[in-house]
Amino acid sequence: MDSSPDQAPAPRTPAKRTTAAKPAASRAATDAATPARKVPARSTTDRSTAPRSTAPRSTTARTQTPRTQTPRTPTARSTSDRPAPTRTPRPKPVETVLSLEGLVKRFGDTIAVAGIDLAVESGSFYGIVGPNGAGKTTTLSMVTGLLRPDAGRVLVHGVDVWHDPVAAKRNMGVLPDRLRLFDRLTGAQLLFYSGTLRGLNEETVRTRTSDLAGAFGFEDALGRLVADYSAGMTKKIALAAAMIHSPRVLILDEPFESVDPVSAANVTQILRSYVDAGGTVVVSSHSMDLIQRICDHVAVVVHGAILDSGTMASVRKGKTLEDRFVELAGGRTSVEGMSWLNSFSD
Amino acid sequence: MVEQLLRLKLRLLGNAFRRSPWRIVALVIGLGSALGMALVVVAGLIGLRFESASAASRGVEVFGALLVLGFVLVPLVFGVDDVLDPRRFSLYGIPTSSLATALAVSALLSIPAVAMTLIGLAQIVTWARNPLALVLAIIGAPVIVATCLLCSRVSISVAGAALSSRRSRDSAGLLGFAALAGFVIVFVLIYRTNWLQDGANVLATTANVASWSPFGAVWAAPADAAQGHFGLALLRELIALVFLGLLWLAWRTLVKVMLVTQPRSSEGRSYRGLGLFRIARVSPGAVIAERSLTYWIRDARYHASLIVIPVIPFLLMVPFLIIGVPTPVLALIPVPVMALFLGWLVHNDTAYDNTAIWLHLASGTTGRADRVGRVVPPLVVGVPLLLLAAILSAAVYGSFGILPALLGVGLGLLFTGLGLSSVGSARFPYPAVRPGDSPFAAPQSVGTASSLIQSLSFVVTIILSSPTLLFAGLALFLPGPWAWLSLLSGLVLGVLFLWLGIQWGGRIFDRRSPEILSASVRN
């Protein structure tokens, strides 16, 4: 694919992947100070196995799609020729994998989305928070090609979703909120259907289905109709279907709604290792705690506009995300006149 | 309680008028046609005042019993959406008796209740012939209204309870088969009857049965009195009143039971492997076809359509039978009619997916693959069915020379219809029954647009197939190669229109898929 001259050859991607698997704190330190530890990890033979043991995607699956071979972070990180242990933080990836420019959507007289601009860099775990009806789902629907915007454009990996949908959608994995699934299919059939529509071959779909079933914990349910699943199970199978084609970007609308804490922790771990391997995740939620915990970037959307966005630290400004959110969104309304609730009628 | 629920019902009716203009138009048309039909019946009942008592009694008894029976059967078969389901009140802690009364009374505020009140009043006019008949008819009017409304309340509740789980709704196809069997029996009876000779006798026998049934007794009582059978009249009035009492008890019991039973979901059965997805080589068109076929097998909505296909031609034959059209001519009806309906069946297929269609959008599926996948199941079902039907029809017709023409017409109509459906379901999807709802339920919103699209796709299919139909018509009356010409024209035109339809429909789908999804979100 791309062959920019300023890019160093192959080892970079595995290097990043290997370091990513380690705790973040030690990453910068080990970077150049202890090069000896890193050398074996960088060898090409190792790269397909070492960091990915925790990830749900199988090795065969990865290597079949050629685009995964290209470095997801084109930043030059030539650790070998860096002279001193400068202890710089991990360099930010500069490639913008998803950009929204002036997105507008009206429904009749109501303006659901009033001009949203957002740039999501590759390798980030981006949270979109906002109260009910803030326009999160509308925005994400326009990003994923499900809802035609009134104005503005969406670029996924440089491709306009609304001009070249086929190419743009290939790079996206989508979990929409409150849309049906083809629920008269069994879990296995739904994953097969999603995978083959994405152009995967039968063998790949089979291996990935069993990997995903293991990672999400629905092996027993693969043979049942999705219509008979509980809400949480349905969410999990939809999530699995969204990532079966190993996309560059995952757009997940309320992925944790009605998912139990154990599964949510599992899903979070899967998404984290995907991000560490260079993937990009955009999640929407109204659970501030969750977003604060798992995301490194966040955008606060209220009334169809972004009030603040950026890295988690820059948005939080030392407060919890929830406090900061309430502050941005216009403060809490004081609860008065509800004293009758404290005297029971019986 | 009664007052509150009446007000609630009134508010619900009022809110129905506060939706989009099209819905109001549809509602007004529905209201108008219901009242119009009621007024026709009222006029008929008033007209019967000038007939002899015995002639009037037969008509009123049969028709009246059918009306009441309709209140029982319509909710069972079509699954009415019950806005005042007793279960919705279970959290309010209302005493059973007052809730049952209030719900029953609030049923008075509905179009069927108004229609039945008009009809009940009109039958007083019919029987104002002697004092007892008049008195029984006056008592009968409220009894008729109450019986009908309670019948429908009980029936709706039973249907709601029985069909509450998804699995039982899916097996509603069985109910369809039962209806099919019943229909076949009636059809045979109609076929065997010589209507010109025995029509009057059949009516008299039916009236006799109806008048003793609880559904017809209330209509029969004043009729008996008018004919001077006073004892019989009182006996039938008694039957009617006892039936009403039993209905009330049944309704009360149902409310009591339903207040403490919430619908429960059932654990579904398990399937192994990938099912139909193993058949073909992996390409988007093929997997969409396999998915469609899986739905045709598993989804009750498709079952309902499939059951209707073989019934429609026979239904169409009934009027011809009664006027005495000979059997060989009738044998020509099924093939074209079934082909027409099979091609028409998928004209709104996109809407059947409801919002699940997002997957096709998100995965960048091409419109062509989507269109191809959807026409495969009707072809798989239709082609063998039409071959078989054409051979049977030719045999009954008495000449296999007509077989090529039948095949030409059948396959031509099927292919052309599918081509047209491919365009229609991409360009004009309209609200359909949602997945998991009762297959006979009316969709939440029906505009006049939908019936226009439905009838247009029939007419256009016929127009596009007119050369084939013309050749087939000539083959019936003239010697020569007309039958074979019809086959040729049917295949060539059919395949052409199917191909064109898929191309054009595919392009429309590519362009309009977000709008298709938006439409299904509103459904």
Contacts between the chains, C-beta under 8 A, distances in Angstrom:
chain1	res1	chain2	res2	distance
A	144	B	362	5.7
A	145	B	361	5.9
A	145	B	362	6.6
A	145	B	364	7.8
A	145	B	514	7.1
A	146	B	358	5.5
A	146	B	361	5.5
A	146	B	362	6.6
A	146	B	514	6.3
A	146	B	517	5.7
A	147	B	514	5.9
A	147	B	517	7.5
A	147	B	518	6.8
A	148	B	514	4.5
A	148	B	515	7.3
A	165	B	364	5.8
A	166	B	364	4.3
A	166	B	366	7.6
A	168	B	364	7.9
A	169	B	361	8.0
A	169	B	362	6.2
A	169	B	363	6.6
A	169	B	364	3.8
A	170	B	364	6.3
A	172	B	362	7.2
A	174	B	358	7.7
A	174	B	362	4.2
A	176	B	358	5.5
A	176	B	362	7.5
A	178	B	355	8.0
A	179	B	355	4.2
A	179	B	356	7.0
A	179	B	358	4.7
A	179	B	521	7.6
A	180	B	353	7.9
A	180	B	354	5.3
A	180	B	355	4.6
A	180	B	356	4.2
A	180	B	435	6.6
A	181	B	356	5.7
A	181	B	359	7.4
A	182	B	291	6.3
A	182	B	295	7.8
A	182	B	353	7.2
A	182	B	356	4.8
A	182	B	359	6.7
A	183	B	356	7.3
A	183	B	435	6.8
A	183	B	436	7.8
A	184	B	294	6.8
A	184	B	295	5.6
A	184	B	298	4.6
A	184	B	299	5.4
A	184	B	435	7.1
A	185	B	291	6.8
A	185	B	294	6.4
A	186	B	271	4.9
A	186	B	275	7.3
A	188	B	273	7.3
A	188	B	274	6.1
A	189	B	274	5.8
A	189	B	275	6.2
A	189	B	277	5.8
A	189	B	291	7.9
A	189	B	294	7.1
A	192	B	274	5.6
A	192	B	277	5.3
A	192	B	287	7.6
A	193	B	277	7.2
A	193	B	287	5.9
A	193	B	291	5.6
A	193	B	359	7.5
A	194	B	359	6.4
A	194	B	363	7.0
A	196	B	277	8.0
A	196	B	282	4.9
A	196	B	284	7.2
A	196	B	287	4.6
A	197	B	284	5.6
A	197	B	287	6.4
A	197	B	288	7.7
A	197	B	359	6.8
A	197	B	360	7.1
A	197	B	363	4.2
A	197	B	365	5.5
A	198	B	363	5.2
A	199	B	284	7.8
A	200	B	282	8.0
A	201	B	282	6.0
A	202	B	282	5.2
A	223	B	270	4.3
A	223	B	271	5.0
A	223	B	272	5.6
A	223	B	273	8.0
A	224	B	268	5.3
A	224	B	269	7.8
A	224	B	270	5.5
A	224	B	271	7.4
A	225	B	268	5.1
A	225	B	271	7.5
A	225	B	298	7.7
A	227	B	166	6.1
A	227	B	268	7.2
A	227	B	435	7.8
A	227	B	436	6.5
A	228	B	166	7.6
A	228	B	265	7.5
A	228	B	266	7.6
A	228	B	267	6.8
A	228	B	268	3.4
A	241	B	359	7.8
